[in-house]
Amino acid sequence: MSRKKPIEVEAEIMDGGLAVLSKADAWLAEQRERVAGMAEQYRPPESIEDERARKEAVLARADCRRDAAEIDAERKAMLRDAEDALKRFKAGVKDVLAPLTELDETYKRLLDEYEERWRAEREIELAREYADIAPDLVPLVPFSRLHDRYGTSKGSQWLMRSTNIEAAKDMLADAVGEIADAERTISELADAGDAEGLKARYFQTLDLQGTLSEARRLAEQRERVRALEEQRREREEQARLAAEQAAEQMMERAAAPADEAAPEPIPMPAATDAESGQIPMPERTISATIRMPEEPEAEAPHPWVVSVPSATRREMSGVAAFMRSRGIRFDRIYAGTLADAYAKEAGDGR
């Protein structure tokens, strides 16, 4: 394939009776003179004074419009001829240029194919360089993702001919170093439990700022959950202490001598059914038969009977919980009077 010098051709100007005018120019010149004569012939009066003058004006205007339409029709015919000639000329030029146009398209196709092969070879070489300097990172961040993030910005286009291969490799190494720095930053700033998931997110997006924002969001959410759990534990502890206090007060009232005035009852703290686990029952007299474990003294163990003149089911549940918390074992607690408890005990065959 040799490159030849352009062929020079000298254009010849056709000279005739109207050397400097085209056919259209000649027609325009002719019609300009013709219209000037018509305009002089159809010159209107200063004013129309009577009916006769009006009729003459109407006829003169009709003649003027007819002559103008005739000239315009000639113009349209000449324009059609000129447009047809222009189309034939364009088609002729296209045919004349066809050999060169086909050569241009062939050269473009060949150059595009070469550029595509060149880019593929450059990409393969850089991918090998990446695998050599960071083999552990390749499974986490494929070369295509690394290139899309770092190798396409202006001035850092790894696959452009304007970037030599050594410069591209240096840019690649800088990108790998930046990823390593980002991974260390995540390890330092994120909670240990979140670090693994956050690193996975970063390797997927290569967006450090977005990953750190996610780390802050997780930490804030975890703090909110921690505060919620702490508040719940505090409420449960308060409820437990209140139940124990109420049970102690009930036991103290039950153990008070009959001739002493019973202390004023201390109201139980308000609790919902879900919190207490008990169903409120109407107040009624409750008697309980309790077998107490052996006291530290030499006294022989024997059964005990505690008579509670009046208490609710929830209050007696607190008494039972209190006795269990103190290691006091008992068989059962009957609802009703002492006689009711005796009857129930006898009915059970005991």
Disulfide bonds with the S-S distance in Angstrom:
none
